[in-house]
Each structure stands twice: as structure tokens, then as C-alpha cells.
Amino acid sequence: MPPMISPAPRRTQAERSEAMREKLIGATLDCLVTEGYVGLTIGKIVERAEVSRGAPLHHFSTKAALIEAAAGEVVRRVSRKLALAFERSKNAPDPLEAFALAAWRDIFTAQEGVLLSELTYASRREPELGAIVRRLWTRMYRVMSRVAVRYVHSQDPTVPPGRVIFLTQWLMRGMAQDFPLGAPPELFEAYLKLWRRVLGSAIQS
């Protein structure tokens, strides 16, 4: 007689609720990438998530609350990728250059970069979204400040590590605007290497 298989334990209401929240947030992020903020609707979110139309309002009081939760997920993803980029780069011949290239490939030209760009651009004409995006970037800058203090060491007191990281991400955000235009990926990476040479010996990592 074959052994009896015990049924999988049923999830609690809290677990089901959290799973639904994650599903809606994931669908929102996917729709932002494919449809843009202008094309983002609750209908498209529930279609992508394959849930009932009432599900978002049951878990998020407003569309803005859902967007803010999605923005928080973007920050968490970027934070994880930044930490991983530094971990993988620290033993490279030039850790700062290796980190910049990893961040460019894994964040700024990946889904996270598209999301940051889309939300920031759309926030110019949407006051409620603008408030969300300001909070998003405040959290991002705090993450980058922690990264700078831990990993970047300046030999010049007039070149603080935090500002080097901020300038580098501003450079990459600008580059990311031109990335879809079709220039070879090698060109962008060559400019990042040039930026590292511009920093010169003032910055160690």
C-alpha cells in the first residue's frame, strides 16, 4: 500500500494577504515597464496579476498607495543589487570601476533603471506621484550614502565619497536615457571607464 501523502498545510489569512500584495506589486512594476506610467491602469494591473478587479482596493486604499508600495519594492531591489555589486567587485583590480560597470549592467539598464526613470519622469506632472518619487529618491540616496561610507575612500578632503557616488549615479541616469537609442553597449561602458580615470587617484575603493 503506497504511503499516504499529508496535505500541504493551509496558509494563514496573513500569508494569503501578503502573497496577494506581492502579486499586485509585481504586476504593477511589470506594467510600468511595458505600459509606462501614463498607460498604467488598475484594469491592466489586475489582468497582469490574474486577480479579481476588487483585489487592489482590498489591499491598497488607493492607486497611489499601490504605487508607493511598488516604489518601495524598487528601492529594496536596487539595495540588494548594489550590495551584490560591491560584494562581487571588492576583489577586482579596480573595485570602483568594477562596481560602476556592475551597477550599470544590473540596475541602470535593467528593469530597475527603467522603473526609476519612468516614475521620475512622470512625477513632473503628477503632484501626488511627485511626493512618492521624492520619498523614493530620499531612500535611494540614504542607501547610496551608506554604500559610499563603507566602500569608497577619498584621498582628497574636497572630494567626499558620498558626492562621488551621487555624481556617478547621476551620470548613469543620464546615460540610461540614451541607452535605448541603439548605440553599442561597449560605448557606454567605455565612458564609465573614462569617468573612473577622471576620478583618478583621489578615489580609492
Protein Blocks (a to p, Z undefined) as FASTA:
>chain_A
ZZdddddddddfklmmmmmmmmmmmmmmmmmmmnommlpcfklmmmmnopafklmmmmpm
bfklmmmmmmmmmmmmmmmmmmmmmmmmmmgmblmlmmmmmmmmmmmmmmklmmmmmmmm
mmmmmmklmmmmmmmmmmmmmmmmmmmmmmpccfbfklcfklmmmmmmmmmmmmmmmmmn
opafklmmmmmmmmmmmnmmmbcZZ
